[in-house]
């Protein structure tokens, strides 16, 4: 049962017990003056209040660590901020057009900037007051989302996959409104088998059930490092490929294109470009 479903169930129970039932008193008994009773709230209203009251626990993060890794919260680079805003808007427009809610971010190889792109895109999307965002670290071979934030947390994705935690135990806020992070601290063997498991299916169902309007961002391993993305592809609406200028080799990009040809590709992000805008306004 998801967190919102649990809130709805609790609300219905409260509504059921809030109704007033009049009973006949024995003859000769003086009844007290009736008290003014506020009308009972209906189940839908109580459910809405319960849902609004849900607060994701805040995890401790480190400003210096975020600055070192280039996380948008601690980087005052106007050009980078503008680039992520443009990326956010284009992602939002395409996903709304296609009615997509989830995107997997990957790259051809390692070190091309997919994790940082996933983090900064999630932060940028969450700045829209109408959008809730979940960022999930599904790079089981090399999880780094939490380390980029300098995040301190209790149970994580590894505990959930092992059956030692529930969905509500592994979602944290890095102190950003409308952003929930599911971190992971464990490198796992047979990662692709895990990504095709029943427990992963349960995780995806829980994410889909939480919010009426939300975007889920999955940070996945590089395409050419294994079959992890192929295993997880049925659980995600679309893919976003990160390409690093000066690092991604042409033959690697062509191989990535072949793998993605049967999948829904949201777009390609060019990272570390040396191109500069000469305009005084931009």
N, C-alpha and C positions, 0 to 999 in steps of 0.2 A: 504494500500500500504506500503510495507516494505521500509526501508531506502535506500537500494540499488536500488529497483524499482523506487523510486522517483528520484534518481540520474540519472538513465537511461532515464527517461522521460524528465528531464531537459536537458540532453545531446542532445537528439533528437531535442528538441526545438531550442537549440543553433545551431545545425548543419543546421536546416532548414532556419534560419535567416542569416547564414554565406555565403550563395551562392550569386554570383555576377550576376546581370541581366543587359545586355546592352540595351539601348534605343536609337532610332533614334532622332537626333536633327533637328530642323527646318533648311531649306536651308539658307546658308549665315552665320550661326553661327560658330564661330571658336571654335573648341574643345580644351580643355586644354591638355597638354602632359599627356599621361597615366602614372599613378603611379604604382609602383611595389607593387603588392598585394600578400601576402603570401597565398598559397593554403589553402582552408578551410579544417579543420580537419573533418574526417568522424565521424559519430555518435558513432561508437564503440570506437574510440580513446578518444573522449570526455567523454563517459560513464566510461571508465576505469580510466581516470583522476579524474572524480567526485567521483568514488568509493574509490580511493586511498586517496582522500582529506577528507573523512569522519573520524572524530575523536570523540571517546567516551569521554564525559566530565569526568574530574578527580574529584573524591570525596575525601575529607579529611579523612585520617585514622590515628590511633594512635599507635605508635611503642610500648609503654609500654603495651597497651591492647593486642596487638598481641602477645607480648612475654609472657604475663601472660596466655594466652589461648593456646599457643603452635603453633601459625601460623608460617609456615616455613620461612617467610620473616625475622623474628626476632629471630629465634632459631638457634644457631650454634652447633647443635648436629649432628655430622658426621654420627652416626649410623642411626638416624632418616632420615637424608637426603638421605642416601644410600637406606634405605628401601622404601622411596617414589619414588626414581628413578626406582627401580626394579618394584614397583607397576605400575608406569607410563608406562614403556616399555611393561609389560605384558598386560595392558589394551589396549594400542595402537595396539599391535599385534593382539589381539583377535578381537577388534572392526574392524580393517582393513580387517581381514580375513572374518568376517561375514557381512561386509559392514554396520555396525551399526554406528550411529552418536550421539545417546543420551543414557544416562545411569542414572537410578535413584538409589541413595544411601540410604539405610535404615538399620535398625537393628531390632532385636527382641524386645528389650525394650529400655527404656530411659537411658541416661548416659553411653552408650557404645562407644561413640566416632564417630558417623556417620557424624556429622557436621564438625568436625575438619578434618576427612578423606576426606570429599568432598572438603573442602577449600584447603588443602595441595595437593590433587591430581590435582585440577584445576591449582594451581600455578605451579606444576611440569610439567604438560602437556603444559602450555603456554610457557615454556622455550624452547620448540621445535619451531624453527623459521618458520616451515611450518604449524603450528597448531594454530588456533584460538579457544578460549574456552569461553563458557558462563557458569556462575555459577548462578543458580536460586534457591532462597530460597522458596521452596514450602512446608515447614513445617508450615502450617497455624495455627496449634495449639500452636506451640512454636517456632517462628522464631528467629534464633540466628546468622545467617551469618554476618549481619551488626555489631552486638554487638561484635563478635569475632575480626573483623577488627577495631573496634572503629570508624566505618564509619559515617560521617555526610553527609546526602543527603536530597534532596527535596522530590519529588514525588517518591513513591515506588510501589511495586506490589499491595498493597491494593488500591491505587488510580486507577491503571489500571483496576482491577477487578470491581471497582465501576463505571467505565466509565468516570472517571475524568482525565485520562491521556492516552496518546498513547504510543506505544512501544518505540519510540525514547526518550520519557521523563523519562524512568525508568531504562535505562542502564547506568552504571557508571564504570569507571576504578579506581581500587585502587592504581594506579600508576605502574601497571605491564603491559608491552607490551603484546598485543594479548589476554588479559583477560578482559572480560566484566562481571560485576556482576549486577544481578537484585535483589536488597535487599527488605526486607519487615519489617515493624515495627509494624504491627497490628495482634493481635491474633483474629481469626475469628471463630464465631459459625458456625455450620453446614459445617465444612471444607470439608468433603467428597462430599457434594452436589456441592460446589464451584469447586472442582477439576474435576467434570464431566460436568461443564458448557460450554456454547458456547464461553464465553470469554476466558477460558483456551484453547480451541481449536484454537482460533485466536492467542493467545500467541505462541502456538507451531508452527503454520504456519509461524508466523513472524520470529521465531528463525531459522526455517528450510530454510527460503528464504535468510538469510543474507550473508552467506559465502559459497563458493564452497567446502571448506574443513574445517570442524569445528567439535568440540565435545561439546555437551551440557550436563552439569551435573546438575541434580535436587536433592536438599537435601529434602527428604521426611520424614514424621513422622515415628516412629517405627511401625513395622508390627502389633504388638499385642495391639496397643493403639487405634485401630479403623479400618475403612475400606477405609481410604484415599488412600493407595497404590493400592487397588483393583480398585478404581474409576479411578485413573490416569493411570493405567497400559497400556491401549490401545494407549496412546499417547507417549510411550517411547519404545526404542528398546530393552533394557535389564536392569537387576537389579544387583546391587552389594551389598552384605550383609556384614555388619560389626559385628564381634563377639569379645567380650571383655573377655580376659582370666581372670578368677577369679571372673567374674561378671555375664556373660551370663549363665543362668541355662540350664541344659541339656534338661529339658522338654520344656522350651521356644524355644530352638533351634530346637527341633523336630517339634513343632507347626509351626515355621517359615518355616521349610522345606516343610511341608504339603501345606502351602499357596503358596509357590513359585514353587511347582512342575509342574504347568501348564504354568509357565512363563519362559522367556529366562534369565537364570542366568549367568551373566558374570563371577562371582567367589565369593569367600569369603575372607574377610580381617580379619586376626587375629590381634587384637589390644591389647596393654599393655602386650605383652608377656614378660616373665622373662627370656626366652632363650637368651644366650649370645654366640657370636662367639669368640672362644679362639684363632683363628689364628692371628699371628702377622701382617699378610698382610691385612686381612679384619677386 
